[in-house]
Amino acid sequence: MKISIVIPTLNEASHIQRTLHSIASQALSENLKVELLIADGGSTDGTPERIMEFFETNDTLPIRMFLSEKGRAKQMNCGAHFASGDVLLFLHADTQLGENALLELARALENPKVEFGYFAMRFDSDNPIAQYYASFTNINSLLTHYGDSGIFARRNFFERIGKFPEQELLEDVEFLQRAARLAEPFLIERATVITSARRFEKNGYLFQMLSNIGIVGLYKLGASPNWLKQFYQGK
């Protein structure tokens, strides 16, 4: 089995090396291969240089970098287009793989009925609100999982859905909704991904949690991704 890990980046110099380290340090079985595809949306903070710096001393992981049109969905679709694996794993640039995450993903995909899914998630923060918020990702529900949970899909299933919708925001929510019409999502519980709590720290934990819930709720009620993006970036 070959897993293609796709990471969209845009000014992630302060986080990308931790994410890369979490991938490079993964235990792999003899029949499990991994490649990394990074699609950068035009970073101006030295993100590509930080990536190259990391791989100057970590040459065990095949990597390809691409300059993509800006936009997370566009960047993920760009990386997926050049992927050679039969499984795609989409990681945010500030989301790290927990111990044995790739082994557990490969184990899950031994079941041919598993087409797509996500990981249980935790934050890189001990704040009680962050821990409470993350605890809901132990529930296998589209209401509790988004892109920072590490979405994965078999390549042919991903293409069957039509890839990520190239909208301004919540492309992860839309993708998962479309995927769930065709198959049951699978939750990997025996390994986690670790996501940065930086937005919570910046805006306040309770406010950020309620804002996230509100944005997704408004989207499901029909609010435009363009309008929601303006609100989201303004926080």
C-alpha positions in Angstrom: 0.0 0.0 0.0 1.2 3.5 -0.8 -0.1 6.6 1.1 0.3 10.0 -0.5 0.2 12.7 2.1 -0.9 16.1 0.8 -0.2 19.3 2.7 -1.4 22.7 1.5 0.9 25.5 2.8 0.6 29.3 3.0 2.9 31.2 5.3 3.4 28.3 7.7 7.1 28.7 8.5 6.5 28.5 12.3 4.6 25.2 12.2 5.7 23.2 9.1 8.8 21.6 10.5 6.9 20.1 13.4 4.4 18.6 11.0 7.2 17.2 8.8 9.0 15.7 11.7 5.8 13.9 12.8 5.6 12.4 9.3 9.3 11.5 9.0 9.3 9.8 12.4 6.3 7.5 11.6 6.9 3.7 12.0 6.2 1.9 8.7 5.6 -1.8 7.9 7.6 -3.5 5.2 4.7 -3.3 2.7 3.7 0.3 3.5 5.2 3.2 1.4 4.7 6.9 1.8 5.2 10.0 -0.3 4.7 13.6 0.6 3.3 16.3 -1.7 3.3 19.9 -0.6 1.3 22.5 -2.5 2.3 26.0 -1.6 -0.1 28.9 -2.3 2.6 31.6 -2.6 4.1 31.8 0.9 6.1 35.0 1.6 7.4 34.1 5.1 10.0 31.5 4.1 7.9 28.4 4.3 9.5 26.7 1.3 12.9 27.4 2.7 12.0 25.9 6.0 10.7 22.8 4.2 14.0 22.4 2.2 16.0 23.0 5.4 14.2 20.2 7.1 14.8 17.7 4.2 18.5 18.6 4.1 18.8 16.4 7.2 15.8 14.1 6.7 16.1 12.4 3.4 14.2 9.2 4.1 10.8 10.5 2.9 10.1 11.1 -0.9 8.8 14.7 -1.3 7.6 16.8 -4.1 6.7 20.5 -3.9 4.4 22.5 -6.1 3.5 26.1 -6.5 -0.3 26.2 -6.6 -3.0 28.7 -7.0 -3.9 30.1 -3.6 -6.8 28.4 -1.8 -6.8 25.3 0.4 -9.1 23.3 -1.8 -7.2 24.2 -4.9 -3.9 23.4 -3.3 -5.1 20.0 -2.0 -6.5 19.1 -5.4 -3.2 20.1 -6.9 -1.2 17.8 -4.7 -3.7 15.0 -5.2 -3.4 15.4 -9.0 0.3 14.5 -8.8 0.0 11.8 -6.2 1.0 8.3 -7.1 -0.5 6.5 -4.0 -3.7 4.5 -3.9 -4.6 6.3 -0.6 -4.7 10.1 -0.1 -4.2 11.7 3.4 -4.8 15.4 3.6 -3.1 17.2 6.5 -3.2 20.8 7.5 0.3 22.4 7.8 -0.2 22.8 11.5 -1.5 19.3 12.1 0.9 16.6 13.3 0.6 12.8 13.0 0.4 11.1 16.3 2.4 7.9 17.0 1.6 5.0 14.7 -0.9 7.1 12.7 0.1 5.7 9.3 0.2 2.1 10.6 -3.3 2.5 12.0 -4.5 4.1 8.7 -3.1 1.2 6.7 -4.7 -1.3 9.1 -8.1 0.4 8.6 -7.8 0.2 4.9 -7.2 -3.5 4.9 -11.0 -3.6 5.1 -12.1 -3.0 1.5 -15.4 -1.4 2.7 -13.4 1.5 4.2 -13.4 4.3 1.5 -12.8 7.4 3.5 -12.5 8.8 7.0 -10.6 10.8 9.6 -8.7 10.5 12.8 -9.6 11.3 16.4 -7.9 14.7 17.2 -6.4 16.5 20.1 -4.9 20.0 20.4 -1.4 20.9 21.4 -2.8 22.6 24.4 -3.8 21.6 27.9 -6.6 24.1 28.1 -9.8 22.4 29.4 -12.0 23.9 26.7 -9.7 22.7 24.0 -9.6 19.2 25.5 -13.4 19.2 25.8 -13.8 20.4 22.2 -11.4 17.7 20.9 -13.1 15.0 22.9 -16.0 15.1 20.5 -13.7 13.8 17.7 -13.8 10.4 19.5 -17.4 10.2 18.1 -17.7 9.1 14.5 -19.8 11.9 13.1 -19.6 14.4 10.3 -20.6 17.0 12.9 -17.4 16.6 14.8 -14.7 16.2 12.1 -13.2 18.7 9.7 -10.0 19.1 7.8 -7.9 19.3 11.0 -8.9 15.7 11.8 -6.7 14.4 8.9 -9.1 13.4 6.1 -8.2 10.3 4.1 -9.7 8.6 1.1 -8.9 6.0 -1.4 -7.7 7.7 -4.5 -10.5 6.2 -6.8 -13.1 7.2 -4.3 -11.7 10.7 -4.0 -11.9 11.1 -7.8 -15.4 9.6 -7.9 -16.6 12.3 -5.5 -15.1 15.0 -7.7 -12.2 16.0 -5.4 -12.5 19.0 -3.0 -15.0 21.6 -4.1 -12.9 24.7 -4.8 -14.9 27.1 -2.6 -13.7 29.8 -0.3 -14.3 28.0 3.0 -15.6 24.7 4.5 -14.4 22.6 1.5 -13.7 19.9 4.1 -17.4 20.0 5.4 -18.7 19.8 1.8 -16.3 17.0 0.8 -17.3 14.9 3.8 -21.0 15.4 3.2 -20.6 14.3 -0.4 -18.5 11.4 0.6 -21.0 10.2 3.2 -23.7 9.9 0.5 -21.7 7.1 -1.1 -20.0 5.4 1.9 -19.8 5.2 5.6 -17.0 7.3 7.2 -14.4 5.5 9.2 -12.9 6.9 12.5 -9.4 5.9 13.4 -9.5 5.8 17.2 -6.2 4.0 18.0 -4.1 6.9 16.7 -4.6 10.6 16.7 -3.6 13.8 14.9 -2.4 16.8 17.0 -3.6 20.2 15.8 -2.4 23.6 16.7 -4.6 25.6 19.1 -3.2 28.9 17.8 -6.6 30.3 16.7 -8.1 29.4 20.0 -5.2 31.1 21.8 -5.6 34.2 19.7 -9.4 34.6 19.9 -10.2 32.9 23.2 -11.0 29.3 23.6 -14.7 29.6 24.3 -15.3 32.2 21.6 -13.4 30.2 19.0 -15.3 27.0 19.9 -18.7 28.7 19.6 -17.7 30.5 16.4 -16.7 27.3 14.7 -20.0 25.7 15.6 -21.9 28.8 14.4 -20.0 28.9 11.1 -20.7 25.3 10.3 -24.3 25.7 11.4 -24.8 28.7 9.1 -23.2 26.9 6.2 -25.6 23.9 6.6 -28.5 26.4 6.6 -27.3 27.8 3.3 -24.9 30.6 4.0 -22.4 31.4 1.3 -18.8 30.2 1.8 -17.6 33.7 0.5 -19.6 35.5 3.2 -18.5 33.0 5.9 -14.9 33.4 5.0 -15.1 37.2 5.5 -16.5 36.5 9.0 -14.0 33.7 9.8 -10.9 35.8 8.8 -12.2 38.8 10.7 -12.0 36.9 14.0 
